[in-house]
Amino acid sequence: MTTSRVAAPAARRTRGTPLSDRAFLAFLLLPGIVLLCTIVLYPLIRSLISGFFDENLLYPGMTFVGLDNIVQVLTTEFGPLLVQTLIFTVGATVAPFVLGLALALVLNQSFPGQRFLRGAFLIPWLIPGVVVSFLWMWIFDANYGVLNGMLMSLGAIDSPIAWLFQTDTARVALIVAKTWNTFPWIMVMLLAALQTVPAELHEAAAMDGAGTVRRFFTVTWPHIRGVAGLVVLLEFIWNFQHFDTIFVLTGGGPAGTTNTFATEVYDTAFRGYDLGHAGALGIVWMALLTVLVVVYVWLSERGEKGASR
C-alpha cells in the first residue's frame, strides 16, 4: 500500500513531456520572427518587387517592365539625389562628430560639475527625432522663430530670414538640427574610448615636452581611432537613410533641393502614387546601403581581430 501511494504522485509528475532546449528556444523566438516577417521583411520584399512592375496606387493591376524603372532612375534623378543625399549625410556626420569629440575631450577631464554635464548633454539624444524636428522648425520659423528674433535683437539682421525656404540655409538648418540630436551618442562612445587611454602615456609624453595638441595626435588618437572610425561609418549609414528631420523641416524643398533617397521614395510612392518608380528608387538606394553595411561589418571584424591580438 505504501509503495503504490508513493508511486502514484511520481507518475503524475512525469506525465507531462518537457520541451527540449531547441524547442523552447524556437518557442521564444517565434513571436519575434513573425513580427519581423510581418512588419519588415514582407513590406521590404514587396516594395522591391514593385520596382520591376508598372504599378500605381490609383489603378489596379501590375505590368511587368523588367529593368525599365531602374534604368529610368539611373538616367534621370539618380545623380542629383545622390549629391543631395551626400551633402546632408556628410554634413550631418562630420558636424556631430567634431562636436562630440570636442565635448568628450573636455568631459574626460576632472572639474566641478563634470558628472552633471555628462548627463545634461544626453538630453537631445533622448528626445524623439520628430519632436526634435518640430522644435527646430519653430526655431527657424521666418515669422516667429527664436533665431530670427535673437539675431534681430542683436542687430545682426534687419528683417526675418526664411531659413527653411532658401536652398543654402535650408541645408544648413537640416544639418544643425540633426547635429543637435545626434552628437550626444557620439560623445558617449568617444568618451568611453578615452577612458581606456593609459594616463601613464600622457604623463610620459608630457615629460618629453609634448604639448596638448601633440599628445592628442601621438597618444590619444591612436587609441580611439578604431572606435572613432566605426562611429563615423555607422552615423554615415544612419544619415544616408534618415527621413524624419528632412520630412518635417523642409519636406525636400525648396524646389526639391534637400530631397534625399528617403524623402524621394516617400514622395514618389505616396504623393505621386507611382509604386513601380518608388520601388526602383528603393532598389538603387538599398544597393548603396548594402555596400556601406558590408564596409562597416568588414571594419568591425578587422577591429575585433586587431583587439584580440
Contacts in CASP RR format, 6 or more apart in sequence:
PFRMAT RR
TARGET T0000
AUTHOR 0000-0000-0000
METHOD contacts of the structure
MODEL  1
MTTSRVAAPAARRTRGTPLSDRAFLAFLLLPGIVLLCTIVLYPLIRSLIS
GFFDENLLYPGMTFVGLDNIVQVLTTEFGPLLVQTLIFTVGATVAPFVLG
LALALVLNQSFPGQRFLRGAFLIPWLIPGVVVSFLWMWIFDANYGVLNGM
LMSLGAIDSPIAWLFQTDTARVALIVAKTWNTFPWIMVMLLAALQTVPAE
LHEAAAMDGAGTVRRFFTVTWPHIRGVAGLVVLLEFIWNFQHFDTIFVLT
GGGPAGTTNTFATEVYDTAFRGYDLGHAGALGIVWMALLTVLVVVYVWLS
ERGEKGASR
19 27 0 8 1.000
47 269 0 8 1.000
47 275 0 8 1.000
47 278 0 8 1.000
47 279 0 8 1.000
47 282 0 8 1.000
48 279 0 8 1.000
48 282 0 8 1.000
48 283 0 8 1.000
48 286 0 8 1.000
50 62 0 8 1.000
50 275 0 8 1.000
50 276 0 8 1.000
50 278 0 8 1.000
50 279 0 8 1.000
51 69 0 8 1.000
51 70 0 8 1.000
51 275 0 8 1.000
51 276 0 8 1.000
51 277 0 8 1.000
51 278 0 8 1.000
51 279 0 8 1.000
51 280 0 8 1.000
51 282 0 8 1.000
51 283 0 8 1.000
52 64 0 8 1.000
52 65 0 8 1.000
52 66 0 8 1.000
52 67 0 8 1.000
52 69 0 8 1.000
53 62 0 8 1.000
53 63 0 8 1.000
53 64 0 8 1.000
53 65 0 8 1.000
53 66 0 8 1.000
53 69 0 8 1.000
53 275 0 8 1.000
53 276 0 8 1.000
54 62 0 8 1.000
54 63 0 8 1.000
54 64 0 8 1.000
54 65 0 8 1.000
54 69 0 8 1.000
54 276 0 8 1.000
55 61 0 8 1.000
55 62 0 8 1.000
55 63 0 8 1.000
55 274 0 8 1.000
55 275 0 8 1.000
55 276 0 8 1.000
56 273 0 8 1.000
56 274 0 8 1.000
56 275 0 8 1.000
56 276 0 8 1.000
57 269 0 8 1.000
57 270 0 8 1.000
57 273 0 8 1.000
57 274 0 8 1.000
57 275 0 8 1.000
58 273 0 8 1.000
69 276 0 8 1.000
69 277 0 8 1.000
69 279 0 8 1.000
69 280 0 8 1.000
70 280 0 8 1.000
70 283 0 8 1.000
70 284 0 8 1.000
72 277 0 8 1.000
72 280 0 8 1.000
73 277 0 8 1.000
73 280 0 8 1.000
73 281 0 8 1.000
73 284 0 8 1.000
74 284 0 8 1.000
77 264 0 8 1.000
78 284 0 8 1.000
81 259 0 8 1.000
81 260 0 8 1.000
81 261 0 8 1.000
81 264 0 8 1.000
81 281 0 8 1.000
82 261 0 8 1.000
82 288 0 8 1.000
84 256 0 8 1.000
84 257 0 8 1.000
84 258 0 8 1.000
84 259 0 8 1.000
84 260 0 8 1.000
85 240 0 8 1.000
85 260 0 8 1.000
85 261 0 8 1.000
87 171 0 8 1.000
88 171 0 8 1.000
88 174 0 8 1.000
88 175 0 8 1.000
88 178 0 8 1.000
88 239 0 8 1.000
88 242 0 8 1.000
88 246 0 8 1.000
88 258 0 8 1.000
88 260 0 8 1.000
89 236 0 8 1.000
89 239 0 8 1.000
89 240 0 8 1.000
89 242 0 8 1.000
89 260 0 8 1.000
90 236 0 8 1.000
91 175 0 8 1.000
91 239 0 8 1.000
92 174 0 8 1.000
92 175 0 8 1.000
92 178 0 8 1.000
92 179 0 8 1.000
92 182 0 8 1.000
92 235 0 8 1.000
92 239 0 8 1.000
92 242 0 8 1.000
93 232 0 8 1.000
93 235 0 8 1.000
93 236 0 8 1.000
93 239 0 8 1.000
95 175 0 8 1.000
95 176 0 8 1.000
95 179 0 8 1.000
95 183 0 8 1.000
96 178 0 8 1.000
96 179 0 8 1.000
96 182 0 8 1.000
96 183 0 8 1.000
96 186 0 8 1.000
96 235 0 8 1.000
97 186 0 8 1.000
97 228 0 8 1.000
97 231 0 8 1.000
97 232 0 8 1.000
97 235 0 8 1.000
99 179 0 8 1.000
99 183 0 8 1.000
99 186 0 8 1.000
99 187 0 8 1.000
100 183 0 8 1.000
100 184 0 8 1.000
100 186 0 8 1.000
100 187 0 8 1.000
100 190 0 8 1.000
101 186 0 8 1.000
101 187 0 8 1.000
101 190 0 8 1.000
101 228 0 8 1.000
103 121 0 8 1.000
103 183 0 8 1.000
103 187 0 8 1.000
104 186 0 8 1.000
104 187 0 8 1.000
104 188 0 8 1.000
104 190 0 8 1.000
104 191 0 8 1.000
104 194 0 8 1.000
105 194 0 8 1.000
105 216 0 8 1.000
105 220 0 8 1.000
107 114 0 8 1.000
107 117 0 8 1.000
107 118 0 8 1.000
107 121 0 8 1.000
107 187 0 8 1.000
107 191 0 8 1.000
108 191 0 8 1.000
108 194 0 8 1.000
108 195 0 8 1.000
118 191 0 8 1.000
121 183 0 8 1.000
121 184 0 8 1.000
121 187 0 8 1.000
122 184 0 8 1.000
122 188 0 8 1.000
123 184 0 8 1.000
124 132 0 8 1.000
124 180 0 8 1.000
124 181 0 8 1.000
124 183 0 8 1.000
124 184 0 8 1.000
125 181 0 8 1.000
125 182 0 8 1.000
125 183 0 8 1.000
125 184 0 8 1.000
125 185 0 8 1.000
127 135 0 8 1.000
127 181 0 8 1.000
129 181 0 8 1.000
129 244 0 8 1.000
129 245 0 8 1.000
130 244 0 8 1.000
130 248 0 8 1.000
132 177 0 8 1.000
132 180 0 8 1.000
132 181 0 8 1.000
132 245 0 8 1.000
133 177 0 8 1.000
133 244 0 8 1.000
133 245 0 8 1.000
133 247 0 8 1.000
133 248 0 8 1.000
133 249 0 8 1.000
134 248 0 8 1.000
136 173 0 8 1.000
136 176 0 8 1.000
136 177 0 8 1.000
136 180 0 8 1.000
136 245 0 8 1.000
136 249 0 8 1.000
137 164 0 8 1.000
137 248 0 8 1.000
137 249 0 8 1.000
138 144 0 8 1.000
138 145 0 8 1.000
138 146 0 8 1.000
139 145 0 8 1.000
139 146 0 8 1.000
139 147 0 8 1.000
140 147 0 8 1.000
140 163 0 8 1.000
140 164 0 8 1.000
140 173 0 8 1.000
140 249 0 8 1.000
141 148 0 8 1.000
141 164 0 8 1.000
142 148 0 8 1.000
142 160 0 8 1.000
142 161 0 8 1.000
142 162 0 8 1.000
142 163 0 8 1.000
142 164 0 8 1.000
142 165 0 8 1.000
143 160 0 8 1.000
145 160 0 8 1.000
147 163 0 8 1.000
148 157 0 8 1.000
148 160 0 8 1.000
148 161 0 8 1.000
148 163 0 8 1.000
149 160 0 8 1.000
151 157 0 8 1.000
151 161 0 8 1.000
152 158 0 8 1.000
152 159 0 8 1.000
152 160 0 8 1.000
161 169 0 8 1.000
162 169 0 8 1.000
163 169 0 8 1.000
163 170 0 8 1.000
163 172 0 8 1.000
163 173 0 8 1.000
164 170 0 8 1.000
164 173 0 8 1.000
164 249 0 8 1.000
164 250 0 8 1.000
164 254 0 8 1.000
165 253 0 8 1.000
165 254 0 8 1.000
166 254 0 8 1.000
167 254 0 8 1.000
167 255 0 8 1.000
167 257 0 8 1.000
167 258 0 8 1.000
170 249 0 8 1.000
170 250 0 8 1.000
170 253 0 8 1.000
170 254 0 8 1.000
170 257 0 8 1.000
170 258 0 8 1.000
171 257 0 8 1.000
171 258 0 8 1.000
173 249 0 8 1.000
173 250 0 8 1.000
174 245 0 8 1.000
174 246 0 8 1.000
174 249 0 8 1.000
174 250 0 8 1.000
174 258 0 8 1.000
177 245 0 8 1.000
177 249 0 8 1.000
178 239 0 8 1.000
178 242 0 8 1.000
178 245 0 8 1.000
181 245 0 8 1.000
182 235 0 8 1.000
182 238 0 8 1.000
186 231 0 8 1.000
186 235 0 8 1.000
189 227 0 8 1.000
189 231 0 8 1.000
190 224 0 8 1.000
190 227 0 8 1.000
190 228 0 8 1.000
190 231 0 8 1.000
192 227 0 8 1.000
193 223 0 8 1.000
193 224 0 8 1.000
193 226 0 8 1.000
193 227 0 8 1.000
193 228 0 8 1.000
194 220 0 8 1.000
194 224 0 8 1.000
196 223 0 8 1.000
196 224 0 8 1.000
197 219 0 8 1.000
197 220 0 8 1.000
197 223 0 8 1.000
197 224 0 8 1.000
201 219 0 8 1.000
202 215 0 8 1.000
202 219 0 8 1.000
202 220 0 8 1.000
205 211 0 8 1.000
205 214 0 8 1.000
205 215 0 8 1.000
205 218 0 8 1.000
205 219 0 8 1.000
206 215 0 8 1.000
210 218 0 8 1.000
210 219 0 8 1.000
221 228 0 8 1.000
226 303 0 8 1.000
229 299 0 8 1.000
230 296 0 8 1.000
230 299 0 8 1.000
230 300 0 8 1.000
233 292 0 8 1.000
233 295 0 8 1.000
233 296 0 8 1.000
233 299 0 8 1.000
234 296 0 8 1.000
236 292 0 8 1.000
237 289 0 8 1.000
237 292 0 8 1.000
237 293 0 8 1.000
237 296 0 8 1.000
240 261 0 8 1.000
240 288 0 8 1.000
240 289 0 8 1.000
240 292 0 8 1.000
241 261 0 8 1.000
241 262 0 8 1.000
241 285 0 8 1.000
241 289 0 8 1.000
242 260 0 8 1.000
242 262 0 8 1.000
243 262 0 8 1.000
243 263 0 8 1.000
243 266 0 8 1.000
246 252 0 8 1.000
246 258 0 8 1.000
246 259 0 8 1.000
246 260 0 8 1.000
246 262 0 8 1.000
246 263 0 8 1.000
247 262 0 8 1.000
247 263 0 8 1.000
247 266 0 8 1.000
250 258 0 8 1.000
251 258 0 8 1.000
251 259 0 8 1.000
251 263 0 8 1.000
252 258 0 8 1.000
252 259 0 8 1.000
252 260 0 8 1.000
252 263 0 8 1.000
252 267 0 8 1.000
253 259 0 8 1.000
259 267 0 8 1.000
261 281 0 8 1.000
261 282 0 8 1.000
261 284 0 8 1.000
261 285 0 8 1.000
261 288 0 8 1.000
262 285 0 8 1.000
264 281 0 8 1.000
265 278 0 8 1.000
265 279 0 8 1.000
265 281 0 8 1.000
265 282 0 8 1.000
265 285 0 8 1.000
268 274 0 8 1.000
268 277 0 8 1.000
268 278 0 8 1.000
268 281 0 8 1.000
269 275 0 8 1.000
269 278 0 8 1.000
269 279 0 8 1.000
END
